[in-house]
Amino acid sequence: MLTKVLHITTRKSPCGEGTNTWDRFELRFNKRVIDLFNSPDVGKQITSINIEQGVEVEVTIAYS
């Protein structure tokens, strides 16, 4: 399971003056790889699954 973590640190004060206070944000990218060896009918069923918004899915079909 691959997870890439991106840390972002920004100043809270918009003008840059005052005390040094910081906000810390974290962005996580999760990548899952699944290899399937199946018939074309099963591949059509898998690609027709409803997925919620904000989730990106990439399907690659390789013929051997």
DATACOR-V840474 format. One record per residue. N is the residue number from 0. RES is the residue in one letter. D_FIRST is the distance of its C-alpha to the first C-alpha in Angstrom with 2 decimals. Layout:
<<N/RES/D_FIRST> <N/RES/D_FIRST>>
This chain:
<<0/M/0.00> <1/L/3.76> <2/T/6.54> <3/K/10.05> <4/V/12.90> <5/L/16.42> <6/H/19.36> <7/I/22.72> <8/T/25.94> <9/T/29.20> <10/R/32.76> <11/K/33.98> <12/S/37.52> <13/P/38.09> <14/C/41.20> <15/G/39.83> <16/E/42.63> <17/G/42.71> <18/T/40.43> <19/N/37.10> <20/T/34.69> <21/W/31.12> <22/D/28.44> <23/R/24.80> <24/F/22.16> <25/E/18.39> <26/L/16.32> <27/R/12.57> <28/F/10.74> <29/N/7.55> <30/K/6.56> <31/R/5.85> <32/V/7.86> <33/I/10.38> <34/D/13.37> <35/L/16.54> <36/F/19.94> <37/N/22.51> <38/S/25.75> <39/P/26.40> <40/D/27.34> <41/V/23.96> <42/G/22.40> <43/K/24.92> <44/Q/24.08> <45/I/20.36> <46/T/21.27> <47/S/23.88> <48/I/21.63> <49/N/22.43> <50/I/19.64> <51/E/20.50> <52/Q/21.47> <53/G/19.19> <54/V/16.24> <55/E/16.04> <56/V/15.26> <57/E/15.92> <58/V/17.26> <59/T/18.29> <60/I/20.87> <61/A/21.66> <62/Y/24.87> <63/S/25.46>>
